[in-house]
Amino acid sequence: MRRRRWTGPEIQMLRDRYPDEGPFQLALELSRSEDSVSSFARRCGLRTERRQYGNHDACPHPEHEKVSES
């Protein structure tokens, strides 16, 4: 599989939007995979804002199970 090089405008878009938006929307707009976007962002030293997820009911990890008060 041949890899497509990142263009100047794509890199600028990544730098401008990745920290706030993350890889999903950029991947759609750039016709690239989320993995491609996030790995290139990492190589550029970019990070996303850490998001907190409030719905732990959907999380299967035992630490997030609710403790019933008896």
ZANU-179663 format. One record per atom (N, C-alpha, C): residue number from 1; residue in one letter; atom name; x, y, z. Coordinates in Angstrom, 1 decimal. Atoms other than C-alpha are relative to their C-alpha. Layout:
! ZANU-179663
<rec><n>NUM</n><res>A</res><atom>CA</atom><x>X</x><y>Y</y><z>Z</z></rec>
...
This chain:
! ZANU-179663
<rec><n>1</n><res>M</res><atom>N</atom><x>0.8</x><y>-1.2</y><z>0.0</z></rec>
<rec><n>1</n><res>M</res><atom>CA</atom><x>0.0</x><y>0.0</y><z>0.0</z></rec>
<rec><n>1</n><res>M</res><atom>C</atom><x>0.9</x><y>1.2</y><z>0.0</z></rec>
<rec><n>2</n><res>R</res><atom>N</atom><x>-0.8</x><y>-1.2</y><z>0.1</z></rec>
<rec><n>2</n><res>R</res><atom>CA</atom><x>1.4</x><y>3.4</y><z>-1.0</z></rec>
<rec><n>2</n><res>R</res><atom>C</atom><x>-0.6</x><y>1.0</y><z>1.0</z></rec>
<rec><n>3</n><res>R</res><atom>N</atom><x>0.4</x><y>-1.0</y><z>-0.9</z></rec>
<rec><n>3</n><res>R</res><atom>CA</atom><x>1.3</x><y>6.1</y><z>1.6</z></rec>
<rec><n>3</n><res>R</res><atom>C</atom><x>-0.1</x><y>1.4</y><z>-0.6</z></rec>
<rec><n>4</n><res>R</res><atom>N</atom><x>0.1</x><y>-1.4</y><z>0.5</z></rec>
<rec><n>4</n><res>R</res><atom>CA</atom><x>0.1</x><y>9.6</y><z>0.8</z></rec>
<rec><n>4</n><res>R</res><atom>C</atom><x>0.7</x><y>1.0</y><z>0.9</z></rec>
<rec><n>5</n><res>R</res><atom>N</atom><x>-0.8</x><y>-1.0</y><z>-0.8</z></rec>
<rec><n>5</n><res>R</res><atom>CA</atom><x>2.4</x><y>12.4</y><z>1.9</z></rec>
<rec><n>5</n><res>R</res><atom>C</atom><x>-1.0</x><y>1.1</y><z>0.5</z></rec>
<rec><n>6</n><res>W</res><atom>N</atom><x>0.7</x><y>-1.1</y><z>-0.6</z></rec>
<rec><n>6</n><res>W</res><atom>CA</atom><x>1.0</x><y>15.1</y><z>4.1</z></rec>
<rec><n>6</n><res>W</res><atom>C</atom><x>0.4</x><y>1.3</y><z>-0.8</z></rec>
<rec><n>7</n><res>T</res><atom>N</atom><x>-0.2</x><y>-1.3</y><z>0.7</z></rec>
<rec><n>7</n><res>T</res><atom>CA</atom><x>0.6</x><y>18.5</y><z>2.2</z></rec>
<rec><n>7</n><res>T</res><atom>C</atom><x>0.1</x><y>1.1</y><z>1.1</z></rec>
<rec><n>8</n><res>G</res><atom>N</atom><x>0.0</x><y>-1.2</y><z>-0.9</z></rec>
<rec><n>8</n><res>G</res><atom>CA</atom><x>1.3</x><y>21.9</y><z>3.7</z></rec>
<rec><n>8</n><res>G</res><atom>C</atom><x>-1.3</x><y>0.4</y><z>0.6</z></rec>
<rec><n>9</n><res>P</res><atom>N</atom><x>1.4</x><y>-0.3</y><z>-0.6</z></rec>
<rec><n>9</n><res>P</res><atom>CA</atom><x>-2.4</x><y>22.8</y><z>4.0</z></rec>
<rec><n>9</n><res>P</res><atom>C</atom><x>-0.5</x><y>-1.0</y><z>1.0</z></rec>
<rec><n>10</n><res>E</res><atom>N</atom><x>0.5</x><y>1.0</y><z>-0.9</z></rec>
<rec><n>10</n><res>E</res><atom>CA</atom><x>-3.2</x><y>19.5</y><z>5.6</z></rec>
<rec><n>10</n><res>E</res><atom>C</atom><x>0.7</x><y>0.1</y><z>1.4</z></rec>
<rec><n>11</n><res>I</res><atom>N</atom><x>-0.8</x><y>-0.2</y><z>-1.3</z></rec>
<rec><n>11</n><res>I</res><atom>CA</atom><x>-0.4</x><y>20.0</y><z>8.2</z></rec>
<rec><n>11</n><res>I</res><atom>C</atom><x>-0.5</x><y>1.2</y><z>0.8</z></rec>
<rec><n>12</n><res>Q</res><atom>N</atom><x>0.4</x><y>-1.2</y><z>-0.6</z></rec>
<rec><n>12</n><res>Q</res><atom>CA</atom><x>-1.6</x><y>23.5</y><z>8.9</z></rec>
<rec><n>12</n><res>Q</res><atom>C</atom><x>-1.4</x><y>-0.3</y><z>0.7</z></rec>
<rec><n>13</n><res>M</res><atom>N</atom><x>1.3</x><y>0.3</y><z>-0.6</z></rec>
<rec><n>13</n><res>M</res><atom>CA</atom><x>-5.2</x><y>22.2</y><z>9.4</z></rec>
<rec><n>13</n><res>M</res><atom>C</atom><x>0.1</x><y>-0.8</y><z>1.2</z></rec>
<rec><n>14</n><res>L</res><atom>N</atom><x>-0.3</x><y>0.9</y><z>-1.1</z></rec>
<rec><n>14</n><res>L</res><atom>CA</atom><x>-3.9</x><y>19.5</y><z>11.7</z></rec>
<rec><n>14</n><res>L</res><atom>C</atom><x>0.5</x><y>0.9</y><z>1.2</z></rec>
<rec><n>15</n><res>R</res><atom>N</atom><x>-0.6</x><y>-0.9</y><z>-1.1</z></rec>
<rec><n>15</n><res>R</res><atom>CA</atom><x>-1.9</x><y>22.1</y><z>13.8</z></rec>
<rec><n>15</n><res>R</res><atom>C</atom><x>-1.1</x><y>0.9</y><z>0.6</z></rec>
<rec><n>16</n><res>D</res><atom>N</atom><x>1.0</x><y>-1.0</y><z>-0.5</z></rec>
<rec><n>16</n><res>D</res><atom>CA</atom><x>-4.9</x><y>24.5</y><z>14.0</z></rec>
<rec><n>16</n><res>D</res><atom>C</atom><x>-1.1</x><y>-0.7</y><z>0.7</z></rec>
<rec><n>17</n><res>R</res><atom>N</atom><x>1.2</x><y>0.6</y><z>-0.5</z></rec>
<rec><n>17</n><res>R</res><atom>CA</atom><x>-7.6</x><y>22.0</y><z>14.8</z></rec>
<rec><n>17</n><res>R</res><atom>C</atom><x>0.1</x><y>-1.2</y><z>0.9</z></rec>
<rec><n>18</n><res>Y</res><atom>N</atom><x>-0.1</x><y>1.3</y><z>-0.7</z></rec>
<rec><n>18</n><res>Y</res><atom>CA</atom><x>-6.3</x><y>18.7</y><z>16.2</z></rec>
<rec><n>18</n><res>Y</res><atom>C</atom><x>-0.1</x><y>0.2</y><z>1.6</z></rec>
<rec><n>19</n><res>P</res><atom>N</atom><x>0.0</x><y>0.0</y><z>-1.5</z></rec>
<rec><n>19</n><res>P</res><atom>CA</atom><x>-5.7</x><y>19.9</y><z>19.9</z></rec>
<rec><n>19</n><res>P</res><atom>C</atom><x>-1.5</x><y>0.1</y><z>0.5</z></rec>
<rec><n>20</n><res>D</res><atom>N</atom><x>1.4</x><y>-0.2</y><z>-0.5</z></rec>
<rec><n>20</n><res>D</res><atom>CA</atom><x>-9.4</x><y>20.9</y><z>20.2</z></rec>
<rec><n>20</n><res>D</res><atom>C</atom><x>-1.0</x><y>-1.0</y><z>-0.5</z></rec>
<rec><n>21</n><res>E</res><atom>N</atom><x>1.0</x><y>0.9</y><z>0.7</z></rec>
<rec><n>21</n><res>E</res><atom>CA</atom><x>-11.2</x><y>18.5</y><z>17.8</z></rec>
<rec><n>21</n><res>E</res><atom>C</atom><x>0.4</x><y>-1.5</y><z>0.0</z></rec>
<rec><n>22</n><res>G</res><atom>N</atom><x>-0.4</x><y>1.4</y><z>0.0</z></rec>
<rec><n>22</n><res>G</res><atom>CA</atom><x>-9.1</x><y>15.3</y><z>17.9</z></rec>
<rec><n>22</n><res>G</res><atom>C</atom><x>0.0</x><y>-0.5</y><z>-1.5</z></rec>
<rec><n>23</n><res>P</res><atom>N</atom><x>-0.2</x><y>0.6</y><z>1.4</z></rec>
<rec><n>23</n><res>P</res><atom>CA</atom><x>-8.7</x><y>12.9</y><z>14.9</z></rec>
<rec><n>23</n><res>P</res><atom>C</atom><x>-1.3</x><y>-0.3</y><z>-0.8</z></rec>
<rec><n>24</n><res>F</res><atom>N</atom><x>1.2</x><y>0.5</y><z>0.7</z></rec>
<rec><n>24</n><res>F</res><atom>CA</atom><x>-12.3</x><y>11.9</y><z>14.0</z></rec>
<rec><n>24</n><res>F</res><atom>C</atom><x>-0.4</x><y>0.9</y><z>-1.2</z></rec>
<rec><n>25</n><res>Q</res><atom>N</atom><x>0.5</x><y>-0.9</y><z>1.0</z></rec>
<rec><n>25</n><res>Q</res><atom>CA</atom><x>-13.6</x><y>15.0</y><z>12.1</z></rec>
<rec><n>25</n><res>Q</res><atom>C</atom><x>1.1</x><y>0.3</y><z>-1.0</z></rec>
<rec><n>26</n><res>L</res><atom>N</atom><x>-1.0</x><y>-0.2</y><z>0.9</z></rec>
<rec><n>26</n><res>L</res><atom>CA</atom><x>-10.2</x><y>15.7</y><z>10.6</z></rec>
<rec><n>26</n><res>L</res><atom>C</atom><x>0.3</x><y>-1.1</y><z>-1.0</z></rec>
<rec><n>27</n><res>A</res><atom>N</atom><x>-0.1</x><y>1.2</y><z>0.9</z></rec>
<rec><n>27</n><res>A</res><atom>CA</atom><x>-9.9</x><y>12.2</y><z>9.3</z></rec>
<rec><n>27</n><res>A</res><atom>C</atom><x>-1.0</x><y>0.0</y><z>-1.1</z></rec>
<rec><n>28</n><res>L</res><atom>N</atom><x>1.0</x><y>-0.1</y><z>1.0</z></rec>
<rec><n>28</n><res>L</res><atom>CA</atom><x>-13.2</x><y>12.6</y><z>7.5</z></rec>
<rec><n>28</n><res>L</res><atom>C</atom><x>0.3</x><y>1.0</y><z>-1.0</z></rec>
<rec><n>29</n><res>E</res><atom>N</atom><x>-0.2</x><y>-1.1</y><z>0.9</z></rec>
<rec><n>29</n><res>E</res><atom>CA</atom><x>-12.3</x><y>15.9</y><z>6.0</z></rec>
<rec><n>29</n><res>E</res><atom>C</atom><x>1.2</x><y>-0.2</y><z>-0.9</z></rec>
<rec><n>30</n><res>L</res><atom>N</atom><x>-1.3</x><y>0.2</y><z>0.8</z></rec>
<rec><n>30</n><res>L</res><atom>CA</atom><x>-8.8</x><y>14.8</y><z>4.9</z></rec>
<rec><n>30</n><res>L</res><atom>C</atom><x>0.0</x><y>-1.3</y><z>-0.7</z></rec>
<rec><n>31</n><res>S</res><atom>N</atom><x>0.1</x><y>1.3</y><z>0.7</z></rec>
<rec><n>31</n><res>S</res><atom>CA</atom><x>-9.9</x><y>11.4</y><z>3.6</z></rec>
<rec><n>31</n><res>S</res><atom>C</atom><x>1.2</x><y>-0.9</y><z>0.5</z></rec>
<rec><n>32</n><res>R</res><atom>N</atom><x>-1.1</x><y>0.8</y><z>-0.6</z></rec>
<rec><n>32</n><res>R</res><atom>CA</atom><x>-7.4</x><y>9.7</y><z>6.0</z></rec>
<rec><n>32</n><res>R</res><atom>C</atom><x>-0.6</x><y>-0.8</y><z>1.1</z></rec>
<rec><n>33</n><res>S</res><atom>N</atom><x>0.5</x><y>0.8</y><z>-1.1</z></rec>
<rec><n>33</n><res>S</res><atom>CA</atom><x>-7.8</x><y>7.1</y><z>8.7</z></rec>
<rec><n>33</n><res>S</res><atom>C</atom><x>0.2</x><y>0.8</y><z>1.3</z></rec>
<rec><n>34</n><res>E</res><atom>N</atom><x>-0.2</x><y>-0.6</y><z>-1.4</z></rec>
<rec><n>34</n><res>E</res><atom>CA</atom><x>-8.1</x><y>8.2</y><z>12.4</z></rec>
<rec><n>34</n><res>E</res><atom>C</atom><x>1.4</x><y>-0.3</y><z>0.5</z></rec>
<rec><n>35</n><res>D</res><atom>N</atom><x>-1.4</x><y>0.4</y><z>-0.4</z></rec>
<rec><n>35</n><res>D</res><atom>CA</atom><x>-4.9</x><y>6.3</y><z>13.0</z></rec>
<rec><n>35</n><res>D</res><atom>C</atom><x>1.0</x><y>0.8</y><z>-0.7</z></rec>
<rec><n>36</n><res>S</res><atom>N</atom><x>-0.9</x><y>-0.8</y><z>0.8</z></rec>
<rec><n>36</n><res>S</res><atom>CA</atom><x>-3.1</x><y>8.2</y><z>10.3</z></rec>
<rec><n>36</n><res>S</res><atom>C</atom><x>0.1</x><y>1.4</y><z>0.6</z></rec>
<rec><n>37</n><res>V</res><atom>N</atom><x>0.0</x><y>-1.3</y><z>-0.6</z></rec>
<rec><n>37</n><res>V</res><atom>CA</atom><x>-4.2</x><y>11.5</y><z>11.7</z></rec>
<rec><n>37</n><res>V</res><atom>C</atom><x>0.6</x><y>0.1</y><z>1.4</z></rec>
<rec><n>38</n><res>S</res><atom>N</atom><x>-0.6</x><y>0.0</y><z>-1.4</z></rec>
<rec><n>38</n><res>S</res><atom>CA</atom><x>-3.4</x><y>10.7</y><z>15.3</z></rec>
<rec><n>38</n><res>S</res><atom>C</atom><x>1.5</x><y>-0.3</y><z>0.1</z></rec>
<rec><n>39</n><res>S</res><atom>N</atom><x>-1.5</x><y>0.3</y><z>-0.1</z></rec>
<rec><n>39</n><res>S</res><atom>CA</atom><x>0.0</x><y>9.2</y><z>14.6</z></rec>
<rec><n>39</n><res>S</res><atom>C</atom><x>0.8</x><y>1.1</y><z>-0.6</z></rec>
<rec><n>40</n><res>F</res><atom>N</atom><x>-0.7</x><y>-1.1</y><z>0.5</z></rec>
<rec><n>40</n><res>F</res><atom>CA</atom><x>1.0</x><y>12.1</y><z>12.4</z></rec>
<rec><n>40</n><res>F</res><atom>C</atom><x>0.0</x><y>1.2</y><z>1.0</z></rec>
<rec><n>41</n><res>A</res><atom>N</atom><x>0.1</x><y>-1.0</y><z>-1.1</z></rec>
<rec><n>41</n><res>A</res><atom>CA</atom><x>-0.2</x><y>14.5</y><z>15.1</z></rec>
<rec><n>41</n><res>A</res><atom>C</atom><x>1.0</x><y>-0.2</y><z>1.1</z></rec>
<rec><n>42</n><res>R</res><atom>N</atom><x>-1.0</x><y>0.3</y><z>-1.0</z></rec>
<rec><n>42</n><res>R</res><atom>CA</atom><x>1.9</x><y>12.7</y><z>17.6</z></rec>
<rec><n>42</n><res>R</res><atom>C</atom><x>1.4</x><y>0.3</y><z>-0.4</z></rec>
<rec><n>43</n><res>R</res><atom>N</atom><x>-1.4</x><y>-0.3</y><z>0.5</z></rec>
<rec><n>43</n><res>R</res><atom>CA</atom><x>5.0</x><y>13.0</y><z>15.4</z></rec>
<rec><n>43</n><res>R</res><atom>C</atom><x>0.2</x><y>1.4</y><z>-0.1</z></rec>
<rec><n>44</n><res>C</res><atom>N</atom><x>-0.1</x><y>-1.5</y><z>0.1</z></rec>
<rec><n>44</n><res>C</res><atom>CA</atom><x>4.3</x><y>16.7</y><z>15.1</z></rec>
<rec><n>44</n><res>C</res><atom>C</atom><x>0.0</x><y>0.6</y><z>1.5</z></rec>
<rec><n>45</n><res>G</res><atom>N</atom><x>0.0</x><y>-0.5</y><z>-1.3</z></rec>
<rec><n>45</n><res>G</res><atom>CA</atom><x>4.1</x><y>16.9</y><z>18.9</z></rec>
<rec><n>45</n><res>G</res><atom>C</atom><x>-1.3</x><y>0.6</y><z>0.5</z></rec>
<rec><n>46</n><res>L</res><atom>N</atom><x>1.3</x><y>-0.5</y><z>-0.3</z></rec>
<rec><n>46</n><res>L</res><atom>CA</atom><x>0.4</x><y>17.7</y><z>19.0</z></rec>
<rec><n>46</n><res>L</res><atom>C</atom><x>-0.7</x><y>-1.0</y><z>0.9</z></rec>
<rec><n>47</n><res>R</res><atom>N</atom><x>0.8</x><y>0.8</y><z>-0.9</z></rec>
<rec><n>47</n><res>R</res><atom>CA</atom><x>-1.9</x><y>16.4</y><z>21.7</z></rec>
<rec><n>47</n><res>R</res><atom>C</atom><x>-1.4</x><y>0.6</y><z>0.1</z></rec>
<rec><n>48</n><res>T</res><atom>N</atom><x>1.4</x><y>-0.5</y><z>-0.1</z></rec>
<rec><n>48</n><res>T</res><atom>CA</atom><x>-5.7</x><y>16.6</y><z>22.2</z></rec>
<rec><n>48</n><res>T</res><atom>C</atom><x>-0.2</x><y>0.4</y><z>1.5</z></rec>
<rec><n>49</n><res>E</res><atom>N</atom><x>0.4</x><y>-0.2</y><z>-1.4</z></rec>
<rec><n>49</n><res>E</res><atom>CA</atom><x>-7.3</x><y>18.0</y><z>25.3</z></rec>
<rec><n>49</n><res>E</res><atom>C</atom><x>-0.6</x><y>-1.3</y><z>0.6</z></rec>
<rec><n>50</n><res>R</res><atom>N</atom><x>0.5</x><y>1.2</y><z>-0.6</z></rec>
<rec><n>50</n><res>R</res><atom>CA</atom><x>-8.0</x><y>15.2</y><z>27.7</z></rec>
<rec><n>50</n><res>R</res><atom>C</atom><x>-1.5</x><y>0.2</y><z>0.3</z></rec>
<rec><n>51</n><res>R</res><atom>N</atom><x>1.5</x><y>-0.1</y><z>-0.2</z></rec>
<rec><n>51</n><res>R</res><atom>CA</atom><x>-11.8</x><y>14.6</y><z>27.8</z></rec>
<rec><n>51</n><res>R</res><atom>C</atom><x>-0.4</x><y>-0.9</y><z>1.2</z></rec>
<rec><n>52</n><res>Q</res><atom>N</atom><x>0.5</x><y>0.9</y><z>-1.1</z></rec>
<rec><n>52</n><res>Q</res><atom>CA</atom><x>-13.6</x><y>13.3</y><z>30.9</z></rec>
<rec><n>52</n><res>Q</res><atom>C</atom><x>-1.4</x><y>-0.5</y><z>-0.5</z></rec>
<rec><n>53</n><res>Y</res><atom>N</atom><x>1.3</x><y>0.6</y><z>0.3</z></rec>
<rec><n>53</n><res>Y</res><atom>CA</atom><x>-16.4</x><y>10.9</y><z>30.3</z></rec>
<rec><n>53</n><res>Y</res><atom>C</atom><x>-0.8</x><y>-0.3</y><z>1.2</z></rec>
<rec><n>54</n><res>G</res><atom>N</atom><x>0.8</x><y>0.1</y><z>-1.2</z></rec>
<rec><n>54</n><res>G</res><atom>CA</atom><x>-19.2</x><y>11.1</y><z>32.8</z></rec>
<rec><n>54</n><res>G</res><atom>C</atom><x>-0.8</x><y>-1.2</y><z>0.1</z></rec>
<rec><n>55</n><res>N</res><atom>N</atom><x>0.9</x><y>1.2</y><z>0.0</z></rec>
<rec><n>55</n><res>N</res><atom>CA</atom><x>-21.1</x><y>8.0</y><z>31.8</z></rec>
<rec><n>55</n><res>N</res><atom>C</atom><x>0.8</x><y>-1.3</y><z>0.3</z></rec>
<rec><n>56</n><res>H</res><atom>N</atom><x>-0.8</x><y>1.2</y><z>-0.4</z></rec>
<rec><n>56</n><res>H</res><atom>CA</atom><x>-19.3</x><y>5.2</y><z>33.7</z></rec>
<rec><n>56</n><res>H</res><atom>C</atom><x>-0.9</x><y>-1.2</y><z>-0.1</z></rec>
<rec><n>57</n><res>D</res><atom>N</atom><x>0.9</x><y>1.1</y><z>0.1</z></rec>
<rec><n>57</n><res>D</res><atom>CA</atom><x>-22.4</x><y>3.0</y><z>33.3</z></rec>
<rec><n>57</n><res>D</res><atom>C</atom><x>0.4</x><y>-0.9</y><z>-1.2</z></rec>
<rec><n>58</n><res>A</res><atom>N</atom><x>-0.3</x><y>0.8</y><z>1.2</z></rec>
<rec><n>58</n><res>A</res><atom>CA</atom><x>-21.2</x><y>2.0</y><z>29.9</z></rec>
<rec><n>58</n><res>A</res><atom>C</atom><x>1.4</x><y>-0.6</y><z>0.0</z></rec>
<rec><n>59</n><res>C</res><atom>N</atom><x>-1.3</x><y>0.5</y><z>-0.1</z></rec>
<rec><n>59</n><res>C</res><atom>CA</atom><x>-17.7</x><y>1.3</y><z>31.0</z></rec>
<rec><n>59</n><res>C</res><atom>C</atom><x>0.1</x><y>-1.4</y><z>0.7</z></rec>
<rec><n>60</n><res>P</res><atom>N</atom><x>0.0</x><y>1.3</y><z>-0.5</z></rec>
<rec><n>60</n><res>P</res><atom>CA</atom><x>-17.0</x><y>-2.4</y><z>31.6</z></rec>
<rec><n>60</n><res>P</res><atom>C</atom><x>1.0</x><y>-0.2</y><z>1.1</z></rec>
<rec><n>61</n><res>H</res><atom>N</atom><x>-1.1</x><y>0.1</y><z>-1.0</z></rec>
<rec><n>61</n><res>H</res><atom>CA</atom><x>-14.0</x><y>-1.8</y><z>33.9</z></rec>
<rec><n>61</n><res>H</res><atom>C</atom><x>-0.6</x><y>-0.1</y><z>1.4</z></rec>
<rec><n>62</n><res>P</res><atom>N</atom><x>0.6</x><y>0.2</y><z>-1.4</z></rec>
<rec><n>62</n><res>P</res><atom>CA</atom><x>-14.7</x><y>-3.1</y><z>37.5</z></rec>
<rec><n>62</n><res>P</res><atom>C</atom><x>0.2</x><y>1.2</y><z>0.9</z></rec>
<rec><n>63</n><res>E</res><atom>N</atom><x>-0.2</x><y>-1.1</y><z>-0.9</z></rec>
<rec><n>63</n><res>E</res><atom>CA</atom><x>-13.2</x><y>0.0</y><z>39.1</z></rec>
<rec><n>63</n><res>E</res><atom>C</atom><x>-1.2</x><y>1.1</y><z>-0.2</z></rec>
<rec><n>64</n><res>H</res><atom>N</atom><x>1.1</x><y>-1.0</y><z>0.3</z></rec>
<rec><n>64</n><res>H</res><atom>CA</atom><x>-16.1</x><y>2.0</y><z>37.5</z></rec>
<rec><n>64</n><res>H</res><atom>C</atom><x>-1.4</x><y>-0.5</y><z>0.4</z></rec>
<rec><n>65</n><res>E</res><atom>N</atom><x>1.3</x><y>0.5</y><z>-0.4</z></rec>
<rec><n>65</n><res>E</res><atom>CA</atom><x>-18.9</x><y>-0.2</y><z>38.8</z></rec>
<rec><n>65</n><res>E</res><atom>C</atom><x>-0.5</x><y>0.8</y><z>1.2</z></rec>
<rec><n>66</n><res>K</res><atom>N</atom><x>0.6</x><y>-0.7</y><z>-1.1</z></rec>
<rec><n>66</n><res>K</res><atom>CA</atom><x>-21.2</x><y>1.6</y><z>41.2</z></rec>
<rec><n>66</n><res>K</res><atom>C</atom><x>0.0</x><y>-0.9</y><z>1.2</z></rec>
<rec><n>67</n><res>V</res><atom>N</atom><x>0.1</x><y>0.8</y><z>-1.3</z></rec>
<rec><n>67</n><res>V</res><atom>CA</atom><x>-21.0</x><y>0.5</y><z>44.8</z></rec>
<rec><n>67</n><res>V</res><atom>C</atom><x>-1.3</x><y>0.3</y><z>0.6</z></rec>
<rec><n>68</n><res>S</res><atom>N</atom><x>1.3</x><y>-0.2</y><z>-0.6</z></rec>
<rec><n>68</n><res>S</res><atom>CA</atom><x>-24.4</x><y>-0.1</y><z>46.3</z></rec>
<rec><n>68</n><res>S</res><atom>C</atom><x>0.2</x><y>0.3</y><z>1.5</z></rec>
<rec><n>69</n><res>E</res><atom>N</atom><x>0.0</x><y>-0.3</y><z>-1.5</z></rec>
<rec><n>69</n><res>E</res><atom>CA</atom><x>-25.0</x><y>1.4</y><z>49.7</z></rec>
<rec><n>69</n><res>E</res><atom>C</atom><x>-1.1</x><y>-0.8</y><z>0.6</z></rec>
<rec><n>70</n><res>S</res><atom>N</atom><x>1.0</x><y>0.9</y><z>-0.7</z></rec>
<rec><n>70</n><res>S</res><atom>CA</atom><x>-26.6</x><y>-1.2</y><z>51.9</z></rec>
<rec><n>70</n><res>S</res><atom>C</atom><x>-0.1</x><y>0.3</y><z>1.5</z></rec>
